Amino acid sequence: MPSITSANLANAIVKLVAADALPALMGNLVMGNLVNRDFEPTLAKAGDTVNVPVPPSLVANNIADGGSVITQNPNLGNAQIVLNTHAEATFQIPDVTKIVAVPDLLKLYMEPAIVALAEKVETDLLNLATSFTSNSPLGAAATPLTEQIVDDAETALFNAKVPASMQKYLVVDAAGYSALRQNPRFSEYAKAGEAGLKALIDGNIGRLKDFYVFRSQFVRKSGTPLTTYNLAFAKNALGLAVRRLPQPLPGTGAIAEYAELGNFGVRVVMSYQPDTLSQQFTVDILYGAGVLRNSHAVQVRS
């Protein structure tokens, strides 16, 4: 059995922090868990561009008896996402060895850092709502959402040839979610069955008009009158590209570990701060968000 040294203890602490970081981050994401995520464990730096291939369109030709096929030369589409965000959340722990003995202390330090990163990712993804212009926006500023608007959004995505097998999502703000939840057909079990009961008692809309409905505090709002840019979309409408950040230079007193799972990854760095006599932890992520298929989403304004 290897002896316990300050070196392997330090590495163990960073691994412990990294192991807790990613599951906590994923649990705080809404949009980040719905969009198309592109991750590779390759090193990158802020400003690099990720090329995400987009399938081409083909047409079906009727081949006559004895005829020959018509060769098509489709061009593979390409959506570029710039890794323009290096987000970090840093905290210090005076006595780092305590988190090894009392793991619950780690959660107290980690949660605020993880929530900060999740909020940044959510905000950047939802700010892309106004970039979707292929389909005409639905709804109007300062006007409550209705069942008809949700129906129109589903129809717009159907007409845009979003595959029926592809899951569709509707992310709205608190007011929009409340307006949909008060749909009269949700008020009685006889009208909406189990779904209405869950909306009335549990407060969860769940699925409506083929959309899985979610709410977020970070839905974009701007303009006068104040316009809320809710978003109805299929998974391939948006992309979130994540890449690895490099390890610290050896001998600089910093130790790093990667936490990577399910096309997502963060880096955890531990270093000593002599000014405060504390261990400093930085949880950071390099990513970019962009539009992949403009026709696969529609603005739903309220």
Secondary structure, DSSP 8 states (H G I E B T S, - for coil): -----HHHHHHHHHHHHHHHHHHHHHHT-SGGGTSEEEEEEEE--TT-EEEEEE----------TT----------EEEEEE--EEEEEEEEESSTTHHHH-HHHHHHHHHHHHHHHHHHHHHHHHGGGGG--SS--EE-TT----HHHHHHHHHHHHHTT--TTS-EEEEE-HHHHHHHHT-GGGS-HHHHHHHHHIIIII----EETTEEEEE-TT-EEETTTTEEEEEEEEGGGEEEEEEE-----TTSSEEEEEEE-SS-EEEEEEEEETTTTEEEEEEEEEEEEEES-GGGEEEEE-
